[in-house]
């Protein structure tokens, strides 16, 4: 299997840490064969480690996440090979982890440190190249609110991932008020370390959780590395920097204080043409002591995208403000402050780069830039197709239709970007907002229709890197902001909020709007994809939490009577629960699936078809909602095929074709004279593709051609206007849910039509 790197940076990179999710067909890779995996640079094995993230039902390996250290050339692409030869690489440096009671010690050959449970400091001891950095010099994370500095407590540390070239540790902690004012369980956090063998840097990630019963407005959240009293006597160089195209560095050669801040007004006025999910620029602070021979650079990951942010360097050391003092910024900025609703979380990341005092500034900036846009390995679309882990959305190059491939790319690119710590990775829906659903405020889509899953599929079928970036950013936001991490209501814990103002329904806003948890708006497939593509086990945990929430909601009274709830409600629930069964092989997910299928059967018998009550005296067909049910039942059918289920699916599709098409080849919106306008919902295309898959009858594809062509007449991508609204800087327009809803139906239908040799042009 070829692992490909596109040309990226002009300089060679040595032993660059890279990560890659790798799928395998069912039955191909046994656990024994998995043990012989290695990554090869021509005929030489390179340092690598692997972990299984998913297996097939027969126990063979389905997904592996690989980390490896690659030598990459400047201004050129490069290929590596994945083999099962069992060859081992020579390790110049490796990670050692030892545990002793409350202590965990870590060494990567350059950096070594020790952490301890139940303490107020990150490190108990820390060494870089044998030079000790006193524990007191690491201050934070420090949280302030309403003029009070909270006490920081690290309760316990654990090793999340352990290997010879890469390791991850996590601490659970609390921010404790001196005088208790906050309700509930207060403010909690996790702090993660990511360590790479032989590298003089550590990535740190701070994830804050609002476990109170109301909104929480932090005044500031900071992290500092202070200089010692001896360092302050030395000759000190201070630097802060940010980039858009070129990096602009402000330097103090005598320890002068230098600082930078990112606020909404800067982003609104600054031109930037990058796809910001992949790259915007960098943002760092550096403090170097020439006499001690050491410097430390701290880079904030995607700082512009996650504004507000600030950095400062002085003779006292460096300070990273993940949330700058909001009492001060309220005076300077039009944007609203960062406010965490009850149950909301958000993670922010920093790279701490320890270096020699004589390291060239170019290299400090170079590492900071690479952190923002790392080298990313790619697999060919054929790998995903042959593995059989995604739907039938792949076409060989010679059968692709250029105009439709370009249209899919435009649709993937053409979505709103919203900068802001709590907004990055999501977008508001203009229709929902204008309808007043948010009480006059922006209504966020909260990854409606599973935007990451659609984008991961688009990435797999195209091999275009930026689509992986789009999906990852959205999934990270989803795990943090769009999921309920704390509530006194058991029906909310772990659930995904439906589209709403402020992202979450954990707290009531001034207009009385509260959030809703609904089976029709809880998805898991994109989170499972994120787990496979990044190796982050928290995505799997989040998906399981959402699934459990769906199970609890299905036990509520509204679902007791067949037909009383819409096809969309139970259809999406079936989709999520089926996906969790396929992922985990845990049969506890199937009980509700079987119940939902039986509800559809009873509903069908009750009305003769899947009709929905509309006015007091009508029951009508709603084609796109029925198509959701069809798509969900088909996912279940692929796992548990039966003639009865096949008959029910085809009966619903035939009913749509017979009763919801106008004479000109388009489907009606809804089946009432007052609603029978020309429809354009792409979900019906998935239903037509499914009918063809089940029957081989190409006439079903003919029914969708007009709808398909209307959708693929796509406008080109445009960056769009910038404007400050609430706590975000909005760039462009177009809710992400449009691509989330449309991609699979369009790609599936397109693939089926081409393979059936139907004329599309």
C-alpha positions in Angstrom: 0.0 0.0 0.0 1.4 3.4 -1.0 1.5 6.2 1.4 1.8 9.5 -0.4 3.0 13.0 0.7 2.3 16.0 -1.5 5.0 18.6 -2.0 4.8 21.1 0.9 7.8 22.9 2.4 11.0 24.0 0.7 13.3 22.5 3.3 14.0 18.9 4.2 12.3 17.6 7.3 13.9 14.8 9.3 11.9 12.3 11.3 8.7 14.3 11.0 5.9 12.8 13.1 3.0 11.8 10.8 -0.3 10.0 11.5 -2.5 8.0 9.2 -5.8 6.0 9.5 -5.5 2.9 7.3 -8.5 0.7 6.4 -8.4 -3.0 5.4 -10.9 -5.3 3.7 -12.8 -7.8 5.8 -10.8 -11.0 6.3 -7.5 -9.6 5.0 -5.5 -8.8 8.1 -5.6 -11.1 11.1 -4.3 -10.0 14.5 -1.2 -12.1 13.8 -0.6 -10.5 10.5 -1.2 -7.0 12.0 1.9 -7.6 14.3 4.1 -7.6 11.2 3.0 -4.1 9.9 5.8 -1.7 9.1 6.3 1.5 7.1 9.1 1.4 4.6 11.2 4.2 3.0 12.3 2.3 -0.1 14.0 -0.8 1.5 14.4 0.7 5.0 11.9 0.3 7.8 11.3 3.7 9.5 10.3 4.2 13.2 6.5 3.5 13.5 3.8 2.4 15.9 0.3 1.1 15.3 -3.0 0.7 17.1 -6.1 -1.0 16.0 -9.1 1.3 16.1 -11.7 -1.1 14.7 -12.2 -4.7 13.7 -14.6 -6.6 11.4 -17.2 -8.9 12.9 -15.0 -11.9 12.1 -12.2 -10.4 14.3 -9.9 -9.3 11.5 -8.5 -5.8 11.4 -10.7 -3.1 9.9 -8.9 0.2 10.8 -5.4 0.8 12.1 -4.0 4.2 13.1 -0.3 4.5 12.3 2.2 7.0 13.6 5.7 7.1 12.0 8.7 9.3 11.7 9.3 10.3 8.0 12.2 11.9 6.3 10.6 14.3 3.8 12.3 16.2 1.0 12.1 20.0 0.3 10.0 21.1 -2.6 9.1 17.5 -3.7 6.5 14.9 -3.0 7.4 11.4 -1.7 6.0 8.0 -1.3 6.4 5.4 1.4 5.1 1.8 1.5 3.1 -0.1 4.1 4.2 -3.7 4.4 3.6 -6.8 6.4 7.3 -7.9 6.3 7.8 -7.4 10.1 11.0 -5.4 9.5 12.0 -3.2 12.5 13.5 0.2 12.4 16.6 1.4 14.3 15.5 4.0 16.9 17.9 6.9 17.5 15.6 7.9 20.4 12.6 6.4 22.1 10.0 7.2 24.7 10.2 5.6 28.1 7.3 5.8 30.6 7.4 4.5 34.1 4.8 4.6 36.9 5.5 4.7 40.6 2.5 5.2 42.8 1.2 8.7 42.2 4.0 9.5 39.9 4.5 9.0 36.1 7.9 9.7 34.6 8.4 10.3 30.8 11.5 10.7 28.7 11.9 11.1 25.0 15.7 11.3 24.8 15.7 15.1 24.8 13.0 16.1 27.3 12.2 14.3 30.5 9.6 15.1 33.1 7.6 13.7 36.0 4.0 14.4 36.9 2.1 13.7 40.2 -1.5 13.1 41.2 -3.2 15.6 43.5 -1.0 18.6 43.0 -1.2 22.2 41.9 1.5 22.1 39.3 1.8 20.5 35.9 5.3 19.1 36.4 7.0 17.8 39.5 10.3 18.0 37.7 11.4 18.9 34.1 14.6 18.6 32.2 15.6 19.7 28.7 19.0 18.3 27.5 19.9 17.7 31.1 19.1 21.3 32.2 16.6 21.5 35.0 13.6 23.8 34.7 12.0 24.3 38.2 8.4 23.2 38.6 7.4 26.7 39.9 8.3 28.2 36.5 5.3 26.4 34.9 2.2 28.3 35.9 -1.2 27.2 34.8 -3.5 26.8 33.4 -4.8 29.7 35.5 -8.4 30.6 35.3 -9.9 33.9 36.5 -13.5 35.0 36.7 -15.1 38.1 38.2 -11.7 39.3 39.5 -10.9 36.1 41.3 -8.1 33.7 40.4 -9.1 30.1 40.9 -7.0 27.4 42.4 -5.7 24.9 39.9 -5.7 21.2 41.0 -4.5 18.3 38.9 -6.4 15.3 40.4 -5.0 12.4 38.5 -2.8 11.6 35.5 -3.1 8.6 33.2 -1.3 7.4 30.1 -3.7 7.6 27.1 -1.4 6.2 24.5 2.0 4.6 24.9 4.6 3.8 22.3 8.2 4.0 21.4 7.9 7.1 19.2 4.7 8.8 20.5 2.9 9.0 23.8 0.0 10.9 25.3 -0.8 11.6 28.9 -3.9 13.2 30.4 -4.7 14.9 33.7 -8.2 15.5 35.1 -8.4 18.6 37.1 -10.6 21.3 38.7 -10.6 25.0 39.0 -11.6 25.8 42.6 -13.1 29.1 43.8 -11.8 30.5 47.0 -15.3 31.5 47.9 -17.9 29.2 46.3 -20.4 31.1 44.1 -20.8 28.7 41.2 -23.5 26.0 41.2 -23.3 22.3 40.3 -19.8 20.7 40.0 -18.0 23.9 39.1 -15.4 24.3 36.4 -13.3 21.3 35.4 -10.5 20.7 32.9 -8.3 18.1 31.3 -4.7 18.8 30.4 -3.0 16.6 27.8 0.7 16.2 26.8 1.7 14.7 23.4 5.3 13.7 23.2 7.4 12.6 20.2 10.7 10.6 20.5 13.8 12.7 20.0 12.0 16.0 19.6 12.5 19.1 21.8 8.9 20.0 21.9 5.7 18.9 23.7 2.1 19.6 22.5 -0.2 20.6 25.4 -4.0 20.8 25.2 -6.2 22.4 27.8 -9.9 21.4 27.7 -12.3 23.5 29.9 -15.7 22.1 31.0 -18.5 24.2 32.4 -20.1 21.8 34.9 -22.2 24.5 36.6 -26.0 25.0 36.1 -25.7 28.2 34.2 -23.6 30.3 31.9 -20.0 30.9 32.8 -18.0 33.8 31.6 -14.3 33.4 32.2 -12.3 36.6 32.7 -9.1 35.0 31.5 -7.4 31.6 30.9 -3.6 31.8 30.8 -0.5 29.6 30.8 2.9 30.9 31.7 6.5 29.7 31.7 8.4 32.1 34.0 12.0 32.9 34.0 14.0 32.2 37.2 15.5 35.0 39.2 18.9 34.0 37.7 17.6 34.1 34.2 16.3 37.6 34.7 19.9 38.7 35.2 21.0 37.2 31.9 20.8 38.7 28.4 17.3 37.9 27.3 15.8 38.1 23.8 12.0 38.3 23.6 9.9 37.7 20.6 6.2 37.6 19.6 5.0 36.8 16.1 2.0 36.3 13.9 1.7 35.5 10.2 -0.8 35.9 7.5 1.4 35.5 4.4 4.9 36.2 5.9 5.5 36.1 9.6 6.0 39.4 11.3 8.2 39.1 14.3 8.6 41.8 17.0 11.8 41.4 19.0 13.2 42.8 22.2 17.0 42.3 22.5 17.2 43.5 26.1 14.3 41.6 27.6 11.8 44.3 26.7 8.1 43.3 26.9 6.6 42.5 23.6 3.0 41.3 23.0 0.3 40.6 20.4 -3.4 40.1 20.6 -5.9 38.7 18.2 -9.4 40.3 18.3 -12.4 40.3 16.0 -11.5 43.7 14.4 -8.1 42.5 13.2 -9.6 39.4 11.6 -12.4 41.4 10.0 -10.0 43.8 8.3 -7.2 41.4 7.4 -7.1 39.8 4.0 -6.4 36.0 4.1 -7.0 33.7 1.1 -6.2 30.4 2.7 -8.7 27.6 3.5 -8.5 28.4 7.2 -9.3 24.8 8.3 -5.9 23.9 6.8 -3.9 27.1 7.5 -4.4 30.8 8.4 -1.0 31.7 9.9 0.9 31.2 13.1 1.0 33.0 16.5 3.8 32.5 19.0 5.9 33.9 21.9 9.5 33.1 22.5 11.9 33.9 25.4 15.6 33.1 25.1 18.3 33.4 27.7 21.7 33.6 26.1 23.6 33.0 29.4 21.7 29.9 30.3 21.8 28.8 26.7 18.2 27.9 26.4 15.0 29.3 24.9 11.3 28.4 24.9 8.8 29.1 22.2 5.0 28.7 22.7 2.8 28.5 19.6 -1.0 28.6 19.9 -2.7 26.2 17.4 -5.1 28.0 15.0 -5.1 31.1 17.2 -6.7 33.4 14.6 -9.5 30.9 14.0 -10.1 30.5 17.7 -9.8 34.2 18.8 -9.5 35.9 21.2 -5.9 35.1 21.9 -2.8 36.9 23.2 0.9 36.3 23.7 3.5 38.1 25.7 7.2 37.8 26.2 9.3 39.7 28.7 12.2 39.3 31.1 9.8 37.5 33.3 9.1 34.8 30.7 6.3 34.0 28.3 2.5 34.2 28.9 -0.1 32.6 26.6 -3.6 33.9 27.0 -5.9 31.3 25.6 -8.6 33.7 26.7 -7.2 37.2 27.2 -8.7 39.4 29.9 -12.3 39.9 28.8 -12.9 42.9 31.0 -10.2 44.7 29.0 -11.3 43.4 25.6 -14.9 44.4 26.1 -13.8 48.0 26.0 -11.7 47.5 22.8 -13.8 45.1 20.7 -17.2 44.9 19.1 -17.4 41.2 19.5 -19.3 39.7 22.5 -17.3 37.9 25.2 -16.6 34.1 25.3 -19.4 32.5 27.4 -19.5 28.8 28.2 -23.1 27.5 28.5 -23.8 24.8 31.0 -22.4 21.5 29.8 -20.1 23.0 27.2 -16.4 22.2 26.7 -13.7 23.6 24.5 -10.1 22.5 24.0 -7.2 24.8 23.0 -3.7 23.6 22.0 -0.1 24.9 22.5 3.2 23.7 21.2 6.1 24.2 23.7 9.4 24.2 21.7 12.5 24.1 23.9 15.6 25.1 22.0 19.2 26.1 22.2 19.8 29.9 22.5 21.7 30.0 19.2 18.9 28.3 17.2 18.2 30.5 14.2 15.0 32.5 14.4 14.1 31.1 11.0 14.0 27.6 12.5 11.9 28.7 15.4 9.4 30.2 13.0 9.6 27.2 10.7 8.7 24.8 13.5 5.8 27.0 14.5 4.5 27.1 10.9 4.8 23.4 10.5 2.8 22.9 13.7 0.0 24.9 12.1 0.1 22.9 8.9 1.8 19.6 9.4 2.9 17.2 6.7 -0.1 14.9 6.1 0.1 11.4 4.5 -2.6 10.4 2.0 -3.9 7.1 0.7 -5.3 6.6 -2.8 -9.2 6.5 -3.1 -8.8 2.9 -4.2 -7.6 1.9 -0.8 -10.9 3.1 0.8 -13.0 1.6 -2.0 -11.3 -1.8 -1.8 -11.6 -1.9 2.0 -15.4 -1.7 1.8 -15.7 0.7 4.7 -17.6 3.4 2.9 -20.7 3.4 0.6 -20.5 3.0 -3.2 -19.2 6.5 -4.0 -16.0 5.7 -5.9 -15.4 5.9 -9.6 -12.2 5.1 -11.6 -10.6 8.2 -13.1 -11.6 7.3 -16.7 -15.3 7.2 -15.8 -15.5 10.4 -13.8 -17.4 13.3 -15.3 -15.2 16.4 -15.0 -18.1 18.9 -14.5 -19.7 16.8 -11.7 -16.4 16.2 -10.0 -15.8 20.0 -10.0 -19.3 20.6 -8.8 -18.7 18.3 -5.8 -15.5 20.1 -5.0 -17.2 23.5 -5.2 -19.9 22.2 -2.9 -17.4 21.0 -0.3 -15.5 24.3 -0.4 -18.5 26.6 -0.4 -19.4 26.8 3.3 -19.3 29.6 5.8 -16.3 29.9 8.1 -16.9 31.4 11.6 -13.9 32.4 13.6 -14.2 32.4 17.4 -13.1 30.0 20.2 -16.6 28.5 20.6 -17.6 28.8 16.9 -14.7 27.5 14.9 -15.8 24.3 13.2 -19.5 25.2 12.9 -21.7 27.6 11.0 -25.0 29.3 11.4 -28.0 28.6 9.2 -29.4 31.8 7.5 -32.8 30.3 7.1 -33.2 29.2 10.7 -31.9 32.6 11.8 -34.2 34.6 9.6 -37.2 32.5 10.8 -36.5 33.7 14.3 -35.7 30.3 15.8 -32.9 31.9 17.8 -34.8 34.8 19.2 -33.0 37.2 17.0 -29.6 35.6 17.4 -27.6 33.4 15.1 -28.8 29.8 14.9 -25.9 27.4 14.8 -26.3 24.1 12.8 -24.4 22.0 15.4 -23.1 19.6 12.6 -26.7 18.9 11.4 -26.9 16.0 9.0 -23.4 14.9 10.1 -21.2 17.3 8.3 -17.9 15.6 9.3 -19.1 12.2 7.9 -19.9 13.7 4.6 -16.6 15.5 4.4 -14.6 12.4 5.4 -16.3 10.5 2.6 -15.5 13.3 0.2 -11.8 13.2 1.3 -11.6 9.5 0.8 -13.1 9.5 -2.7 -11.0 12.5 -3.8 -7.7 12.3 -2.0 -7.8 16.1 -1.5 -6.2 17.0 1.8 -8.2 20.1 2.7 -11.3 18.1 3.0 -9.7 16.1 5.8 -9.0 19.4 7.5 -12.6 20.5 7.1 -13.8 17.3 8.7 -11.3 17.3 11.6 -12.0 20.9 12.6 -15.8 20.3 12.6 -15.5 17.0 14.6 -13.3 18.7 17.2 -15.9 21.4 17.7 -18.7 18.8 17.8 -17.0 16.8 20.6 -16.5 19.9 22.7 -19.3 22.4 22.0 -22.2 20.5 20.5 -22.4 17.8 23.2 -23.8 18.0 26.7 -20.9 17.2 29.1 -22.8 18.1 32.3 -26.5 18.4 33.3 -28.7 17.6 36.2 -31.1 16.1 33.7 -30.1 12.5 32.8 -31.9 12.9 29.4 -29.3 15.5 28.4 -26.0 13.9 29.4 -23.9 12.9 26.4 -26.5 14.1 23.9 -26.0 16.3 20.9 -27.8 19.6 20.8 -30.2 20.4 18.0 -29.5 23.6 16.0 -29.9 26.6 18.3 -28.6 30.0 19.2 -25.4 29.8 21.3 -24.8 26.2 20.1 -26.2 24.6 23.3 -29.4 24.4 25.2 -27.6 23.9 28.5 -28.5 27.4 29.7 -31.6 29.5 29.0 -30.9 32.8 27.1 -32.5 36.2 27.6 -35.2 35.3 25.1 -36.2 32.2 26.9 -34.8 29.9 24.2 -33.5 26.6 25.4 -32.0 23.7 23.5 -33.5 20.5 22.4 -32.1 17.0 22.2 -33.8 15.0 19.5 -33.1 11.7 17.8 -33.4 13.4 14.4 -30.3 15.6 15.3 -27.9 13.1 16.9 -25.3 11.5 14.7 -22.3 9.4 15.3 -20.7 8.3 12.0 -18.5 11.4 11.6 -17.2 11.0 15.2 -16.3 7.3 14.4 -14.6 8.5 11.2 -12.6 11.1 13.3 -11.5 8.3 15.6 -10.2 6.3 12.7 -8.6 9.2 10.9 -6.9 10.7 14.0 -6.6 8.0 16.6 -8.3 10.2 19.2 -10.2 7.8 21.4 -12.4 10.6 22.8 -14.3 10.6 19.6 -15.4 7.0 20.1 -16.3 7.7 23.7 -18.4 10.7 22.5 -20.2 8.7 19.8 -21.1 6.0 22.4 -22.4 8.7 24.7 -24.6 10.1 21.9 -25.9 6.6 21.2 -26.8 6.1 24.8 -28.6 9.4 24.8 -30.6 8.3 21.7 -31.5 5.1 23.5 -32.9 7.0 26.5 -34.8 9.4 24.3 -36.4 6.4 22.5 -37.8 5.3 25.8 -39.8 8.6 26.2 -43.6 8.6 25.6 -43.5 10.4 22.2 -42.1 7.3 20.5 -44.6 4.8 21.9 -47.1 5.1 19.0 -46.1 4.2 15.5 -46.5 7.1 13.1 -46.8 9.7 15.8 -43.2 10.8 15.3 -41.8 11.6 11.9 -39.7 9.3 9.8 -36.8 11.6 10.3 -36.8 11.1 14.1 -36.6 7.3 14.3 -34.8 7.1 10.9 -31.8 9.0 12.2 -31.8 7.1 15.4 -31.7 3.8 13.5 -28.7 5.2 11.5 -26.7 6.1 14.6 -27.5 2.9 16.5 -26.7 0.7 13.5 -23.4 2.5 13.0 -22.5 1.9 16.7 -23.3 -1.8 16.3 -21.1 -2.1 13.2 -18.3 -0.3 15.0 -18.4 -2.1 18.4 -20.2 -5.4 17.7 -22.1 -4.7 20.9 -25.6 -6.3 20.6 -27.0 -3.8 23.1 -27.3 -1.3 20.2 -29.5 -3.7 18.3 -32.5 -4.0 20.6 -33.7 -0.4 19.8 -32.8 -1.0 16.1 -35.2 -4.0 15.9 -37.8 -2.0 17.7 -37.5 1.0 15.3 -37.8 -1.4 12.3 -41.0 -2.9 13.8 -42.4 0.6 14.4 -41.9 1.4 10.7 -43.7 -1.9 9.8 -46.6 -1.0 12.1 -46.8 2.5 10.8 -46.9 1.2 7.2 -49.7 -1.1 8.1 -51.6 1.6 9.9 -51.8 4.0 7.0 -51.0 1.8 4.1 -47.9 3.8 3.5 -45.5 6.1 5.6 -47.9 9.0 5.8 -47.5 11.8 8.3 -50.3 13.8 10.0 -50.2 17.4 8.8 -53.4 19.5 9.2 -56.0 18.1 11.6 -57.7 16.3 8.7 -54.9 15.2 6.4 -52.1 12.7 6.3 -49.5 13.3 3.6 -46.3 12.0 2.1 -43.1 14.0 2.9 -40.7 12.5 0.4 -37.4 13.7 1.9 -38.3 12.5 5.4 -39.4 9.1 4.0 -36.0 9.1 2.2 -34.2 9.5 5.5 -36.1 6.4 6.8 -35.2 4.5 3.6 -31.5 5.4 3.9 -31.5 4.4 7.6 -33.4 1.1 7.0 -31.0 0.3 4.2 -28.0 0.7 6.5 -29.7 -1.8 8.8 -30.5 -4.1 5.9 -26.9 -4.3 4.8 -26.1 -5.7 8.3 -29.3 -7.8 8.7 -30.8 -8.4 5.3 -34.3 -9.8 5.1 -36.9 -10.1 2.3 -39.5 -8.4 4.6 -37.3 -5.4 5.1 -36.4 -5.2 1.4 -40.1 -5.3 0.5 -40.9 -2.5 3.0 -38.0 -0.3 1.6 -39.0 -0.8 -2.0 -42.7 -0.2 -1.2 -41.9 3.2 0.3 -39.8 4.2 -2.7 -42.4 3.0 -5.2 -45.0 5.0 -3.3 -42.9 8.2 -3.6 -42.4 7.6 -7.3 -46.1 7.1 -7.9 -47.4 9.9 -5.8 -44.7 12.6 -5.4 -43.5 13.3 -8.9 -44.7 16.0 -11.2 -44.9 15.5 -15.0 -41.5 17.2 -15.6 -39.3 14.8 -13.7 -39.0 16.5 -10.3 -40.4 15.4 -6.9 -43.0 17.5 -5.1 -41.9 19.2 -1.8 -44.9 17.8 0.1 -48.1 16.1 -0.9 -50.7 18.9 -0.5 -51.9 21.3 -3.2 -50.6 24.1 -1.0 -47.2 22.5 -0.7 -46.7 20.8 -4.0 -44.0 23.1 -5.3 -41.0 21.8 -7.2 -38.8 20.0 -4.7 -35.0 19.9 -4.8 -34.1 17.9 -1.8 -31.2 15.6 -2.7 -32.2 12.9 -0.1 -34.6 11.5 -2.6 -31.7 10.7 -4.9 -30.3 8.3 -2.2 -33.7 6.6 -2.2 -33.6 6.1 -6.0 -30.0 4.8 -5.8 -31.1 2.3 -3.1 -33.9 1.0 -5.2 -31.5 0.4 -8.1 -29.1 -1.3 -5.7 -31.9 -3.6 -4.5 -33.5 -4.4 -7.9 -31.0 -3.6 -10.7 -33.9 -1.7 -12.3 -32.3 1.4 -13.9 -35.7 3.1 -14.3 -35.3 4.3 -10.7 -32.2 6.2 -11.7 -34.2 7.9 -14.5 -36.5 9.3 -11.9 -33.7 11.2 -10.2 -31.8 12.6 -13.2 -33.5 16.0 -13.2 -33.0 16.5 -9.5 -29.4 15.5 -9.8 -28.7 18.0 -12.6 -30.4 20.8 -10.8 -28.1 20.2 -7.8 -24.9 19.9 -9.8 -25.4 23.2 -11.5 -23.1 24.6 -8.7 -21.8 28.1 -8.3 -18.0 28.4 -7.9 -16.3 28.8 -4.6 -16.0 32.3 -3.1 -14.4 33.6 0.1 -17.3 35.9 0.8 -17.7 39.0 3.0 -16.5 39.3 6.6 -18.5 40.7 9.4 -18.6 40.7 13.2 -21.7 39.1 14.7 -22.0 38.3 18.3 -18.8 36.5 19.4 -17.8 35.4 15.9 -16.3 36.8 12.7 -18.4 35.3 9.9 -16.6 34.7 6.6 -18.9 34.0 3.6 -22.2 32.3 3.7 -23.8 28.9 3.2 -24.6 26.6 6.1 -22.4 23.5 6.4 -25.6 21.4 6.6 -26.2 21.8 2.8 -23.1 19.7 2.0 -23.8 17.4 4.9 -27.3 16.6 3.6 -26.5 16.5 -0.1 -23.1 14.8 -0.5 -23.9 11.1 0.0 -27.2 11.2 -2.0 -25.4 13.1 -4.9 -22.3 10.9 -4.8 -24.1 7.7 -4.5 -26.6 8.5 -7.2 -23.8 9.8 -9.5 -21.8 6.6 -9.0 -24.8 4.3 -9.7 -25.7 6.2 -12.8 -22.2 6.1 -14.3 -21.8 2.4 -13.5 -25.2 1.7 -15.1 -23.9 3.5 -18.3 -26.7 6.1 -18.1 -26.2 9.4 -19.8 -25.7 12.3 -17.4 -24.5 15.1 -19.6 
